[in-house]
Amino acid sequence: VACVDSDYDYLLQGVTSTSRQINESRYVFQTYAYAIENHQCYAESLHEACTMATLNDRKLVDFVGFMTLYSQIAYPLFIWSVWFYRQRNLNEFSLMDFCAYVRLDKVSVRQPEECLIAMDKRVKNKLRELEKRHPQALEEIEAMKAEFTYLGVTPENTYMFIQGHHLKENVVLKLLTPVCVRLRRERETEIKYLACHDQQYHNELTAYHRSLQSIEAVLRKNTEYEDSPCYKRIQHDVESLLSLLTDCSCPDSGGKG
């Protein structure tokens, strides 16, 4: 049994030998999402991650809504990225090129949508360039959208299939870091307000700081993605293999235990 990150191999659907081996072998478990980092950055778990990192559960940002909008903006360019991989043409538009267009710049906690507006402008400019340069690919691009829907990739969840390291470092942490800074400051202000004297304030503030974890550390340990469709597919694969092994070990089946 092997357990691997899918990278683009799941979406390449047998175009390469590695993709065929990963997708066709029942003994290879894959993430379906690009990598484990994508699972760790599952949108529905990000509020809990911030709470664990700051011990403050106030909701400052709608993370699910933000990542949905991010995905919708990235989706059409993501299709092109995989198309270039299927064509084995990485010189014109590489994975790193794609990541550069879907990164986030500085994120404002008060107006997080502003960074998405800037990203949307970059993506649309690149789309116009690619469509003009490769008009013969447009029909295939549309067909890939239908195929990707069948594979579980939609405009709303594209972030799960973008390179995991890029997603974590240049998108999710860009968003979560200022949110956590704001939440910690709020908690520190609350401690100061509730303290009866300076000594109590300093003692409780020290205890608070010692209890904190960095948001990076919290994400590394994050396992709150059990409801994600990709995780459920992994569960199904494991259950299918266990069922197969059980059948093979049953004396009545003629298999050898």
N, C-alpha and C positions, 0 to 999 in steps of 0.2 A: 504494500500500500504506500502511495506517495501523496503528500499534501503540498499543493503549490499555489502561488499567486497566479491568477489567470492572465494578468497583463492584458494585451489585446488578443491573446490566443483564442479565448472564448468567442470573440466577435469575428475573428478571421475565418471561423467555421471550415477548417481543413485546408485553407490555402497553403499553409506551410506544414512540414512534417511534424513540427512540435505541436501545432494546433490540432492536427489529426490525432496525435497520441493523447493529448490532454482531453479532447472532447469525446473520443471513442472508447477509451479504456475505463472500465468500471472500477478499476483499482487505483485510479488517480482522482483524488478529491481536489477540487479547485474552489477558489473564492467566488467565482462568477463576477463579482465586482473586480476592479482592476487589481486590488491588493488588500491586505489586512488593514492598511491604514484607512481605506474607504469605509470599511465596517466600523472602525473606531470613530470615524467622523459622521456616523449615521445621524441625520438631522434631528430625529426625534429624541436623541440622547444628549444633545448638546446643552440643553438647559440644565440637566442633572449634572453634567460635567462641570459647568460653571459653579453650580451650587456646592459641589464637593471641593472645588478649588478655592472658594471664597467663604464658605459657610454663610452665604447670603443667598436666599432663594428668590429674590425679587426678579421679575421678568423685565428685562430692558429691551430685548430684541426678540422678534418672532423668528426663531432660527429655522423652523420648518418653512415658513413663507419665504425667507431670505434665500435658502438653498434651492427652493423650487424656482424662484425667479432667476437665480444664478444659472441653474440648469437649463432653463428655457432659452436664455441668451446664448449659452455655450453650445446647445444641441446642434444647430445646423453646421457649425464649424467642426464639431466633433465628428459628424458623419463624414465630412471631407477628410478629416485626419485618418479615419479608419480606411477610407477609400484609397488614399495614397499608400497605406500599408498593404492593402490587397493588391495594389499595382506594383508593389515593391519599389516604389519611387519615393525614397526618403530624402533625396537631395533637394527637391523643390519645396517640400513642406514636411518637415520632420516632427516628431513628437515634441521636441523642445520648442520648435516654432509655435506649435499649437498652444503649448502651455504658456508661452509668452503673451499670447492674445487673451487668455482666459485667467490671467492672474488678477489679483485685487491690489489696488494701490492703497493708500492710507484710508482706513475706515473710521468714519465718525459714528459714535454711538447714538448721537441725537438724530442723525440722518444717514443711516447705513446705505440707503438706496442710491446715494450720490456716487459711490464707487462703482455700482452696477451700471449707472448711466455712462460712465467713462468706458467701462468694459464693453458695453453694448455698441458704442461708437467704433471701437477698434475692430470688433468682430464683424460688424456690417461692412466696414471698409474692406476687410480681407475677403469676405464672401463675394463682394462685387468683383474683386480682382480675380478670384478663382473661377467664378462663373464665366467671366469674359475670356479667361485663358483656356478653359476646358469646357466649352459648350457641349461637346460630345458626351460629357460625363453626367449631364443633368438628369437624363432619364435613369441612369444607373443609381444616382444619388437618391432619387425618389423611391426606387425599388428597395434600396437599402433601408430607408425609413420604415417601410412596411415590414421588412425582414427583422429589423431591430425591435419593432414592437412585439413580434412573436418571440424574440429572444429575451424580452423583459426590459428593454431600454426604451424609455419614453422621454419627451421633452422635460418632464417633471423630475426625473431621477437620474439625469445624465451624470451628475457629480459622482455617482457611485462607480462609474466606469472610466473616469478621467484618471490619469496617473496618480497613484495614491500619495506618493511623496510630495508632489506638487500640490495636490488638494489640501494636504495637511499643513504644509509650510506656508504656501502662498495664497491660501483662501481661508481655511477654517481658523488657523491661528491668527491670521490677520484680523479676523472678526472677533474671535474670543478673547484675545489679549487685552484690547481696550475695554471690552465689557467687564472682564475680571478686575482690571485696575479700578474701574468705576465702582464695582460692587464692594471691593475691599475698602475703598475710601469711605463709602457709605457706612460700612460696618465699623470702621475706626471712629467715625463721627458719632455713631450711636453709642459706642463704648464710652467715649468721652462725655457724652450728654448724660448717661446713666450713672457715671461714677460719682461717688459722694465726696471724694477728695483725690488729690494728685497721686498718692501712693496706690490707691485702688485702681485708678486709671492706668498707671504704668504697669501694674501687675497683670491686669486683665488684657491690656494691649500686648504685653509680652506673651501671655498664654495664647492669645489669638494668633499671633504671628507664628508661634511654634506649631500650631495646629494646621497651618496652611500647607497646601501642596501647589506646585506649579501646574498650570493648565496643561503643559506639555506632558507632565508625569501622569496626570489624570487620564488624558487621552490614550497614552500608551497602555494603561490598564483597563480601559473602557471595554466592557463586554455587554453594554446595554443595547444590543442590536438584534435581539432574538426575534423581533417582529418584522425584520426586513425581509423582503422577498428573496434576496440572495441567500440569506442565512437559512431560510426555510428550504431552499433547493439543496443546500449542503446537507441539512438534516435528512431530506428525502433520499439523497444518494447514499448516506451512511446506513439508513434503515434498509434500503434495497440490497446493499452488499451483505449486511448482517442476515437478512432473510435468505439470500442466496446461499450463504455459508451454512446456515441452519438446515436448509433443504439438502445440501450436499452431504451433511454429516448424518442425516437421518437414514437408518438401515433400510427402511422401506423404499427409499429412493434409489438404492443401488450404489450410492456414493460411498466413499471411504471417509470415515471420521478421523 
